Amino acid sequence: MKTRILAIVLALHVTISLAQKIKPLTVGDKVPDVVFKTMLNHKTPSGKLSDFKGKALIIDMWFRQCGACVDAMPHLDSIQNTFKDELQVLLVTWQTKKEIEGFWKERLPVQGLKFTQAVEDTVVKALFPAVGYPHQIWIDKNGIVKSINDGRQTTKANVNRLIAGEAINIAIKKDELDPSVSKASIPMAGIRYDENKGKILHYSYLSEFRPELSGASGYDRQENGTVRFRFLNEHYAQLYHIAYAGSISVPYDRKNRIIRNDTNPIKHAYDNVNFSNYFCYDLIFKEKAGVLFSQYMIEDLDRYLGFKSHEEIRKIKTLIIRPNGKGKRYKDKLEPNKRPYTEYGKFKNGNLVLLNNGWIDFVNLIAMESPEIPTVFEFPGEKYINLKITWNSDNLPAMNEELKNYDVEAIIENRDTKVIVLENRLY
């Protein structure tokens, strides 16, 4: 009887413990021996943190759609190979084993890399909550958190300090966990908005990069006729493109869309270190017939960024992918069991190399970002197409030999294309 009572008490204790909210940890805290039910590339299918006892540990929290996470993986692999048994790089994600295994098979930039990983995690995510990723936790050989950072500080010098047990002078990465702030679900000014939104005639806000806000765009329409557009931490050229396009979803040709004829100190190349050319813009106005958000947005960008902008048409060399004749074999479905990781296509260095069951709008969006030549998929009235080709825009005859199997052709034309010209502002 005593044994049975003890078992009941223990079970109750475990249930209560699991129900308690996990308290997030910070630098200086000791990490508990977290158990991982599902692991990849580990000595056993499951594991725990104590499996890496005696090593310095870098936990890299990521998810497969995080471009910055994926871009950093070759560097992490180099760090692991440099420090070998003195360091363990452990990738941790909450996504499923099936999703992650598919990612490693199909995503070209990481093929050939092999990390010890924990998948379907809930505990580490609760211990070290985040909004922005990558999210790294550095733990010394004694199980003490030494740094929480975004991965940009993962240098050989800093890792040497972690292994040696020395002080690491890295600012703690602090994520804003309140979604009403991080997602800007209320206007950035935010003062009694619900009480006064019906009185707003016009409001606009422009700021430099704000790390507590996640990168996003969107709009809301109120019943009283007020419309709000918000753009969080967007590149200046993207803001101009959205303004002139009059839409947040028009494909963006990064190479040709912006023409700089000015001496403005704002740089065009992406500054992903200091984010000096990323801005937040918030606009609220009363809708009127014939008045678009573009008119307000262009005026604000020109006024506060110091440009004089206008849109004009220029001839741009463009690769056109289009139907060839009346056949429509591009509509024939391909093998669903061979669909690539991206669902729509595979890409290498920004160029499309395989398209399978592709959504036209998505393909155009990606193709327009090609560093070689603007590419347009031109299939009027079609939402999806199916092609399986080897992409080689430098050899059109070879491409067309494959494309003809789908009643499709590739041609190059000098197309009339709208560009945005930025000049010096005179006042």
Buried (B, 14 or more C-beta within 10 A) or exposed (E): EEEEEEEEEEEEEEEEEEEEEBEEBEBEBEBBEBEBBBBBEBEEEEBBBEBBEEBBBBBBBBBBEBEBBBBBBEEBBEBBEEBEEBBBBBBBBBBEBEBBEBBBEBBBBBEEBEBBBBBBBEBBBBBBBBBBBBBBBBBBBEBBBBBBBBBBBBEEEBBBBBBEEEEBEBEEBEBBEEEEBBBBEBBBEEEEBEEEBEEBEEBBBBBEBBEBBBEEBEEEEBEEEBBBBBBBBBBBBBBBBBBBBEEBEBBBBBEBBBBBEBEBEBEBEEBEEEBEBBBBBBBBBEEEEEEBBBEBBBEBBBEEBBBBBEBEEEEBEBBBBBBBEEEBEBBEEBEEEEBBBBEBBBBEEEBBBBBBBBBBEBBBBBBBBBEEBBBBBEBEEEEBBBBBBEBBBEEBEEBBEBBBEBBBBBEEEEBEBBBBBBBEBEE
